Amino acid sequence: MEEFLARLKQHKLVQWAIGYAAVAIALIPVLDVIAVQFGWPEGLRRGITLTLIMGFFVVLVVAWYHGERSAQKMPRSEMLAVAGLVILSSALMWRVAPVTHDAVTATRTTATIDTATLAAELAKVPDKSVAVLPLANQSGDPKQQYFSDGLSEELISDLTQINGLKVIGKYSSFKFRDSEDSPAQIGAALGVANLIQGSVFQQGDRIRVTVGMIRAKDGSSAWSRSYDEQLKDVFAIQSKIGQAIAAALKVQLLGKAIISSDKPPGGNVEAYQLMLQGRAFAMHFTESDMRQGITLLKQAIRLEPNYAYAWGALSTALVNQGQISMTGDARHQAYEQARTAADRQQALTPDAAATHSTRGYLLSNVDNDPVGALDEYRKALVLEPNDGRTMSFMAYGLATVGQLQPAAELMRKAIATDPLKADMYANLAAVLLAQGQFDAAEQATRKVLALQSDFPGMYATLAEIDILRGDAAAALRNAKQETDPVLGSLVRALAEQIGPHHKQADVALHDYIAKNGKDQPYFVADLYALRKQPDEMFDWLLRAWNQHDPAFFSLLFDPFALTYQHDPRFAALCKQAGLPLPSQRLPAAVSASVH
């Protein structure tokens, strides 16, 4: 060991290694900055890094050889050898260099094209269109974020009451929180000509709201105002802002005045704040956040017992809690509390749009009454025809009762109000798939993944598209990428059914039934439908109905089950479940809202 260390010292290997490493480490961040500024492609960056790594070993070889000769100066032959390495590296870099130039040129060209494209896109949008970007919380307390977000959301809701004004929903608008995109980029992405932005500062019993409207095409100011009021006047501020925006855009209100549906009847600001905070927590959909949200909503109701909107929010939160995080008696208890809250809201404000939406949600998710739910959503949409959330609910309701084309049309209309909301495209993909429009369904599914790469169920949808196209290999590839454990296991079993190995398909079927048949009887029916075994399919469909399997109400937009829609047993099952046949006309009141 001592002899080896002595040879290392003689060859000065350690000094050379440390010196090279120090230079390389210092050089990498400098090159990184230059690469960013000049738009070097990723391939060139990796090439430089690999060259530096390879250079380390070259230096060690040269150091060993140099130390062996005990020379302080490098002979001409060594210099030529090193020069050859440098020339070889330079040649490799030169091979990549044109790519760098092209990449920079392409980047500049793309930027030019993007500018032209933005102008062309903005020229298509209606002048009377607006998106409310999230108002900035300037209170210095991150816990007050829910309040500024709540005001932003309620401003969106208020603006939907303006006749002829296109208003973008919260989800898409809030995507641009703290965005560095230009107004033109945001306007083009959302399909609007105007952007609302501003800030909220709350301190004690005072509130200051600064808000303005800018033109998306050039960022110029169209209108701005500051409101410095007592906190108890927050509702009046909301109404004033809506009125001012209507005046600035020269549009008319649907009614005599903008009325905030979420305002507590007694004007209790603390109850309002609790409602905003509770609603925000409940919409996170985690078990702990839903529990906390429900607690806060109950506190708001204790302060304002006649707070109809809070009763409705509580009902919806309890339904979601029961569905997502509860089973058995606990779920049943949550549903009963949800029903009580919905009844209370209806008693207080029977004709409000929010009341009809709450009732529709309860009928759809708890009472398994899709036709009744659809009628409630219709009533809500009559009262608030610009509300994208209600459009989305009603579109899904139309799909549930087999009205696929009207459902697809209304879903597209809802998407226009919230164009970056991934779940709307997911619902559209499901309907398009049931219609046999595989290319359009795939396009909608990939749009979901582009908006949210981890959105559950989308690779399962791609796998189903592959299955219906008869491509078993592609179906298995997509099925293996599905992260949702329930849907992932289903589509893997489905993909095996169209594969070349019949024994493998049988094993996949029996394995799925053994593991999931008790909890997912409806999906077992899908497997038998794909295997062209209708007797077994109808047996498992009946089990799904008797077990109240939530998946059962996808029956009329399920491409596998719809294969047997002309079987008399299909009609009998629909009648038992209170569902219309796919070709059956809806009740007149509901049908009127479809056209």
C-alpha positions in Angstrom: 0.0 0.0 0.0 2.9 2.4 0.9 4.5 1.6 -2.4 1.3 2.3 -4.3 0.8 5.6 -2.5 4.4 6.6 -3.2 3.8 5.9 -6.9 0.6 8.0 -6.9 2.6 10.8 -5.3 5.4 10.4 -7.8 3.0 10.6 -10.7 1.3 13.6 -9.1 -2.0 11.9 -9.9 -3.9 13.4 -7.0 -2.8 16.9 -7.8 -3.8 16.5 -11.4 -7.2 15.0 -10.5 -8.0 17.7 -7.9 -6.9 20.4 -10.3 -9.0 19.1 -13.2 -12.1 18.5 -11.0 -11.9 22.1 -9.6 -11.7 23.6 -13.1 -14.5 21.4 -14.4 -16.8 22.1 -11.5 -16.2 25.8 -11.8 -16.8 25.6 -15.6 -20.1 23.8 -15.5 -22.3 26.6 -14.0 -20.7 29.1 -16.3 -21.5 27.0 -19.3 -25.0 26.5 -18.0 -25.6 30.2 -17.9 -24.3 30.7 -21.4 -26.4 27.7 -22.6 -29.6 29.3 -21.3 -28.8 32.7 -22.7 -28.0 31.4 -26.2 -30.7 28.7 -26.2 -28.3 25.7 -26.6 -30.2 22.5 -27.1 -30.2 19.9 -24.4 -28.1 17.5 -26.6 -25.3 20.0 -26.7 -25.4 20.5 -23.0 -25.2 16.8 -22.3 -22.4 16.5 -24.8 -20.3 19.1 -23.0 -20.9 17.5 -19.7 -19.9 14.0 -21.0 -16.8 15.6 -22.6 -15.7 17.0 -19.3 -16.3 13.6 -17.6 -14.3 11.8 -20.3 -11.6 14.5 -20.0 -11.1 13.5 -16.4 -9.9 10.0 -17.4 -7.8 11.4 -20.2 -6.1 13.7 -17.7 -5.4 10.8 -15.3 -3.7 8.8 -18.2 -1.7 11.8 -19.2 -0.7 12.5 -15.6 0.4 8.9 -15.0 2.5 8.9 -18.2 3.9 12.4 -17.5 4.8 11.4 -13.9 6.5 8.2 -15.1 8.9 10.2 -17.2 9.4 12.7 -14.4 9.2 15.5 -17.0 8.0 19.0 -16.3 7.5 19.8 -19.9 5.3 17.8 -22.2 7.2 16.5 -25.2 6.1 17.2 -28.8 4.6 13.7 -29.2 2.5 14.1 -26.1 1.4 17.5 -27.2 0.3 16.1 -30.6 -1.6 13.3 -28.9 -3.5 15.8 -26.6 -4.0 18.1 -29.6 -5.6 15.1 -31.4 -8.0 14.6 -28.6 -8.9 18.3 -28.6 -9.4 18.2 -32.4 -11.6 15.0 -32.1 -13.7 16.7 -29.4 -13.9 19.8 -31.4 -15.1 17.8 -34.4 -17.8 16.2 -32.3 -18.8 19.7 -31.0 -18.7 21.0 -34.6 -21.1 18.2 -35.6 -23.5 19.5 -33.0 -22.8 23.2 -33.5 -25.1 23.6 -36.6 -27.9 22.2 -34.5 -27.2 24.9 -31.9 -27.5 27.6 -34.6 -30.6 26.0 -36.0 -32.1 25.7 -32.6 -31.6 29.3 -31.8 -33.0 30.3 -35.2 -35.9 28.0 -34.7 -36.5 29.5 -31.2 -36.6 33.0 -32.6 -38.8 31.9 -35.5 -41.1 30.1 -33.1 -41.3 33.2 -31.0 -42.2 35.3 -34.1 -44.8 32.7 -35.1 -46.2 32.6 -31.6 -46.7 36.4 -31.7 -48.5 36.2 -35.0 -50.5 33.2 -33.7 -51.5 35.0 -30.5 -52.7 38.0 -32.5 -54.7 35.7 -34.8 -56.2 33.8 -31.9 -57.1 37.0 -30.0 -58.8 38.4 -33.1 -61.2 35.4 -33.0 -62.4 36.0 -29.4 -65.5 38.1 -28.6 -64.8 41.6 -27.3 -67.3 40.9 -24.4 -65.2 38.2 -22.8 -63.3 38.3 -19.5 -61.2 36.1 -17.2 -60.8 36.9 -13.5 -57.2 36.1 -12.5 -56.7 35.3 -8.8 -56.6 38.5 -6.7 -53.3 38.7 -4.9 -53.3 38.3 -1.1 -51.4 41.3 0.3 -52.4 40.9 3.9 -49.1 39.4 4.8 -50.8 36.3 6.2 -50.7 33.2 3.9 -53.8 31.9 5.9 -55.8 34.7 4.3 -55.3 33.3 0.8 -58.7 31.6 1.0 -60.3 35.0 1.4 -58.7 36.6 -1.6 -59.4 33.4 -3.6 -62.9 33.4 -2.4 -63.5 37.0 -3.5 -62.0 36.1 -6.9 -64.3 33.1 -7.2 -67.4 35.1 -6.2 -66.5 37.8 -8.7 -66.5 35.2 -11.4 -69.9 34.0 -10.2 -71.3 37.5 -10.2 -70.0 38.2 -13.7 -71.9 35.2 -15.0 -75.1 37.2 -14.3 -74.1 39.7 -17.0 -76.0 39.0 -20.3 -73.8 38.3 -23.3 -70.6 38.3 -21.4 -68.3 35.2 -21.7 -66.7 34.5 -18.3 -64.0 32.0 -17.8 -64.3 29.6 -14.8 -62.1 29.6 -11.7 -60.0 26.6 -12.5 -58.7 27.8 -15.8 -58.2 31.4 -14.6 -56.4 30.3 -11.4 -53.9 28.4 -13.5 -52.3 31.8 -14.1 -51.6 32.6 -10.5 -48.3 34.5 -10.4 -47.8 33.8 -14.1 -45.1 35.4 -16.0 -47.0 35.0 -19.3 -47.9 38.1 -21.2 -51.5 39.3 -21.2 -51.7 38.2 -24.9 -50.6 34.7 -24.0 -53.1 34.4 -21.1 -55.9 35.9 -23.2 -55.3 33.5 -26.1 -55.0 30.4 -23.7 -58.3 31.3 -22.1 -60.1 32.7 -25.2 -60.9 36.1 -23.8 -60.2 39.7 -24.8 -60.0 41.2 -21.2 -58.4 40.2 -18.0 -59.3 41.2 -14.4 -56.5 41.4 -12.0 -55.9 43.0 -8.6 -55.2 42.6 -4.9 -56.9 42.3 -1.5 -55.5 43.7 1.7 -57.4 43.0 4.9 -56.4 44.3 8.3 -58.7 44.3 11.3 -62.1 45.4 10.3 -60.9 47.2 7.1 -60.5 45.9 3.6 -58.9 47.4 0.5 -59.6 45.8 -2.9 -57.7 47.1 -5.8 -58.9 45.8 -9.1 -58.5 46.6 -12.8 -59.3 45.4 -16.3 -56.7 45.2 -19.0 -56.9 44.4 -22.7 -55.3 41.1 -23.4 -54.0 42.0 -26.9 -51.6 44.7 -25.6 -51.9 44.8 -21.8 -53.4 48.4 -21.8 -55.6 49.4 -19.0 -59.3 49.6 -19.7 -60.5 50.4 -16.2 -59.2 50.3 -12.6 -60.5 51.2 -9.2 -59.7 50.9 -5.5 -62.2 50.2 -2.8 -61.2 51.0 0.8 -64.1 50.0 3.0 -65.0 48.4 6.3 -64.9 44.6 6.1 -68.7 44.4 6.6 -69.1 46.1 3.2 -67.3 43.4 1.3 -70.5 42.3 -0.3 -71.3 45.8 -1.6 -67.7 45.9 -3.0 -68.3 42.7 -5.0 -71.5 44.1 -6.5 -69.9 47.5 -7.3 -67.0 45.7 -9.1 -69.4 43.7 -11.2 -71.5 46.8 -12.1 -68.3 48.7 -13.0 -67.1 45.9 -15.3 -70.5 45.7 -17.0 -70.4 49.4 -17.6 -66.8 49.3 -18.9 -67.8 46.5 -21.4 -71.1 48.1 -22.2 -73.1 45.0 -21.5 -76.4 44.6 -19.7 -77.2 42.6 -16.6 -79.5 39.6 -16.7 -81.5 41.1 -13.8 -81.8 44.4 -12.1 -78.6 44.0 -10.1 -75.8 41.6 -9.4 -76.7 39.5 -6.4 -74.1 37.4 -4.7 -75.8 34.1 -4.0 -73.3 33.1 -1.3 -74.0 36.2 0.9 -75.2 35.3 4.4 -78.7 36.8 4.9 -77.7 38.6 8.1 -74.5 40.0 6.5 -72.3 38.2 9.1 -68.8 38.6 7.6 -67.3 36.0 10.0 -69.8 33.4 8.8 -68.9 34.4 5.2 -65.2 33.9 5.9 -65.8 30.6 7.5 -67.9 29.5 4.5 -65.1 30.5 2.1 -62.5 28.7 4.2 -64.6 25.6 4.7 -65.5 25.4 1.0 -61.9 25.7 0.0 -60.8 22.9 2.4 -63.7 20.6 1.3 -62.7 20.9 -2.4 -59.3 19.5 -1.7 -61.0 16.1 -1.5 -58.5 14.6 1.0 -60.0 12.9 4.1 -58.6 15.3 6.6 -59.3 18.5 4.5 -62.9 17.4 3.9 -63.4 16.8 7.6 -62.0 20.2 8.4 -64.0 21.9 5.7 -67.2 20.3 7.0 -66.4 21.6 10.5 -65.8 25.1 9.3 -69.1 25.1 7.3 -71.0 23.9 10.4 -69.4 26.8 12.3 -70.6 29.3 9.7 -74.1 27.9 10.0 -74.0 28.2 13.8 -73.3 31.9 13.3 -75.9 32.3 10.6 -78.6 29.5 10.9 -80.4 30.7 7.8 -77.3 30.7 5.6 -78.8 28.8 2.7 -75.6 28.8 0.5 -73.6 27.3 3.4 -76.2 24.6 3.9 -75.8 23.7 0.3 -72.0 23.7 0.4 -72.3 21.5 3.5 -74.6 19.0 1.7 -72.2 18.6 -1.2 -69.2 18.3 1.1 -70.9 15.5 3.0 -71.8 13.6 -0.2 -68.2 13.8 -1.3 -67.0 12.7 2.1 -69.3 9.7 2.1 -68.3 8.7 -1.4 -64.6 9.2 -1.1 -63.6 8.3 2.4 -66.4 6.3 4.0 -68.2 2.9 3.7 -71.1 1.1 5.4 -73.0 2.9 8.2 -70.6 5.9 8.2 -71.3 6.6 4.6 -75.1 6.2 5.1 -74.9 8.6 8.0 -73.0 11.2 5.9 -75.6 10.8 3.2 -78.5 11.4 5.6 -76.8 14.5 7.0 -76.3 15.7 3.4 -80.0 15.2 2.7 -80.9 17.2 5.8 -78.6 20.0 4.8 -80.1 20.1 1.2 -83.6 20.1 2.6 -82.7 23.1 4.8 -81.3 25.0 1.8 -84.4 24.2 -0.2 -86.6 25.5 2.6 -84.7 28.8 2.8 -84.1 29.5 -0.9 -86.3 27.2 -3.0 -85.9 29.1 -6.3 -82.1 29.7 -6.2 -79.8 28.1 -8.8 -77.5 26.9 -6.1 -80.4 25.1 -4.4 -81.3 23.2 -7.6 -77.6 22.3 -8.2 -77.3 20.9 -4.7 -80.5 18.9 -5.1 -79.3 17.6 -8.4 -76.0 16.5 -7.0 -77.8 14.6 -4.2 -80.2 12.9 -6.5 -77.4 11.8 -8.9 -74.9 10.6 -6.3 -77.0 9.4 -3.4 -80.5 8.6 -4.6 -79.5 7.1 -8.0 -82.1 9.2 -9.7 -80.4 10.5 -12.9 -83.6 11.7 -14.5 -84.6 13.7 -11.4 -81.1 15.1 -11.1 -81.1 16.2 -14.7 -84.4 18.1 -14.2 -82.8 19.9 -11.2 -79.7 20.9 -13.2 -82.0 22.1 -16.0 -83.7 24.5 -13.5 -80.3 25.7 -12.3 -79.1 26.4 -15.8 -82.3 28.4 -16.7 -81.5 30.7 -13.7 -77.7 30.9 -14.4 -77.3 30.1 -18.2 -73.6 31.1 -18.2 -72.5 28.9 -15.3 -70.0 26.3 -16.7 -70.1 24.1 -13.6 -73.9 23.6 -14.0 -73.4 23.0 -17.7 -70.8 20.3 -16.9 -73.1 18.6 -14.3 -76.1 18.7 -16.7 -73.9 17.3 -19.6 -72.8 14.4 -17.4 -76.5 13.9 -16.5 -77.5 13.7 -20.1 -74.8 11.0 -20.7 -76.2 9.1 -17.8 -79.6 8.9 -19.4 -78.1 8.0 -22.8 -78.5 11.3 -24.5 -74.9 11.2 -25.9 -75.0 13.8 -28.7 -76.6 16.5 -26.6 -74.2 15.6 -23.8 -71.2 16.1 -26.0 -72.5 19.4 -27.3 -73.1 20.8 -23.8 -69.7 19.5 -22.6 -68.0 21.4 -25.3 -70.0 24.5 -24.3 -68.9 24.0 -20.7 -65.3 23.6 -21.8 -65.4 27.0 -23.5 -66.1 28.5 -20.1 -63.2 26.7 -18.4 -60.8 25.6 -21.2 -58.0 24.4 -18.9 -60.1 22.2 -16.6 -58.9 18.6 -17.2 -62.0 16.7 -15.9 -64.3 18.3 -18.4 -62.2 16.9 -21.3 -62.2 13.5 -19.4 -66.0 13.5 -19.4 -66.1 14.5 -23.0 -63.7 11.6 -23.9 -66.0 9.1 -22.2 -69.0 10.3 -24.2 -67.1 10.3 -27.5 -65.9 6.8 -26.8 -69.5 5.6 -26.3 -70.4 7.2 -29.6 -67.6 5.3 -31.4 -65.7 8.4 -32.2 -62.3 6.9 -31.3 -60.0 9.5 -32.8 -61.9 12.4 -31.1 -62.0 10.5 -27.8 -58.2 9.9 -28.0 -57.7 13.6 -28.8 -59.8 14.7 -25.7 -57.9 12.1 -23.5 -54.5 13.4 -24.6 -55.7 16.9 -23.9 -56.4 15.8 -20.3 -52.9 14.4 -20.0 -51.4 17.6 -21.5 -53.2 19.6 -18.8 -52.5 17.2 -15.9 -50.1 14.4 -16.6 -51.2 12.4 -13.5 -54.9 12.7 -14.0 -56.3 9.3 -13.0 -58.0 7.0 -15.5 -56.7 8.6 -18.7 -54.3 5.8 -19.7 -57.2 3.4 -18.9 -59.3 5.4 -21.4 -56.5 5.1 -24.0 -56.4 1.4 -23.3 -60.2 1.1 -23.8 -59.8 3.0 -27.1 -57.1 0.5 -28.2 -59.3 -2.4 -27.1 -62.2 -1.2 -29.2 -59.9 -0.7 -32.1 -58.7 -4.3 -31.6 -55.1 -3.4 -30.8 -54.2 -5.7 -27.9 -50.5 -4.7 -27.8 -51.2 -1.0 -27.6 -53.9 -1.6 -25.0 -51.5 -3.4 -22.7 -48.9 -0.7 -23.1 -51.3 2.0 -22.0 -52.9 -0.2 -19.3 -49.5 -0.6 -17.7 -49.1 3.2 -17.4 -52.4 3.6 -15.6 -51.7 4.6 -12.0 -55.3 4.2 -10.6 -55.2 0.7 -9.0 -58.9 0.0 -9.7 -59.0 1.1 -13.4 -55.5 -0.2 -14.0 -56.3 -3.8 -13.0 -59.6 -3.6 -15.1 -58.0 -2.4 -18.3 -55.1 -4.9 -18.0 -57.7 -7.7 -17.7 -59.7 -6.2 -20.6 -56.7 -6.0 -22.8 -55.9 -9.7 -22.2 -59.4 -10.6 -23.5 -58.6 -9.5 -27.1 -55.1 -11.0 -27.1 -54.0 -14.1 -29.0 -53.7 -16.3 -25.8 -57.1 -17.6 -24.8 -55.8 -19.3 -21.6 -54.1 -16.1 -20.6 -57.4 -14.3 -21.1 -59.2 -16.9 -18.9 -56.7 -16.6 -16.2 -56.9 -12.7 -16.3 -60.7 -12.9 -16.0 -60.8 -15.4 -13.0 -58.0 -13.5 -11.3 -59.9 -10.2 -11.6 -63.1 -11.7 -10.3 -61.2 -13.3 -7.3 -59.6 -10.0 -6.4 -62.3 -7.4 -7.4 -65.6 -9.2 -8.0 -67.0 -8.4 -4.6 -66.4 -4.6 -4.8 -66.5 -4.0 -8.6 -69.3 -6.2 -10.0 -70.0 -3.7 -12.8 -66.5 -4.0 -14.2 -66.8 -7.8 -14.2 -69.8 -7.4 -16.4 -67.7 -5.3 -18.8 -65.2 -8.2 -19.0 -68.0 -10.6 -19.9 -69.4 -8.2 -22.5 -66.0 -8.0 -24.2 -65.8 -11.8 -24.2 -69.3 -11.9 -25.9 -70.8 -13.8 -23.0 -74.1 -11.8 -22.5 -75.7 -14.3 -19.9 -72.8 -13.7 -17.5 -72.7 -10.0 -18.3 -76.4 -9.5 -17.4 -75.9 -11.6 -14.2 -73.1 -9.3 -13.1 -75.0 -6.1 -14.1 -77.9 -7.2 -11.9 -75.4 -7.8 -9.0 -74.0 -4.3 -9.6 -77.5 -2.8 -9.4 -78.4 -4.7 -6.3 -75.1 -3.7 -4.6 -75.5 0.0 -5.6 -72.2 -0.1 -7.4 -71.6 3.6 -8.4 -70.2 2.5 -11.8 -73.7 1.1 -12.7 -74.9 4.5 -13.8 -72.3 4.6 -16.6 -74.4 1.9 -18.3 -75.9 4.1 -21.0 -72.5 5.5 -22.1 -70.5 2.3 -21.6 -69.3 1.1 -25.0 -69.0 -2.5 -23.9 -72.4 -2.9 -22.3 -74.1 -0.9 -25.1 -73.2 -3.8 -27.5 -76.2 -5.5 -26.0 -78.6 -2.6 -25.9 -81.1 -4.4 -28.1 -81.2 -7.4 -25.9 -84.6 -7.6 -24.1 -82.8 -8.0 -20.8 -81.1 -4.6 -21.3 -84.5 -2.9 -21.5 -85.7 -4.8 -18.4 -82.6 -3.8 -16.5 -83.1 -0.1 -17.5 -86.7 -0.2 -16.4 -85.7 -1.7 -13.0 -83.0 1.0 -12.5 -85.3 3.8 -13.6 -83.2 4.6 -16.7 -84.6 5.3 -20.1 -83.6 3.2 -23.1 -80.9 4.9 -25.3 -83.6 5.5 -28.0 -86.3 6.6 -25.5 -87.4 10.3 -25.4 -86.9 12.2 -22.2 -89.7 13.8 -20.2 -90.8 17.0 -21.9 -89.4 19.3 -19.1 -86.0 17.8 -19.3 -86.0 17.4 -23.1 -86.7 21.1 -23.5 -83.3 22.0 -22.0 -81.4 19.7 -24.4 -82.3 21.7 -27.5 
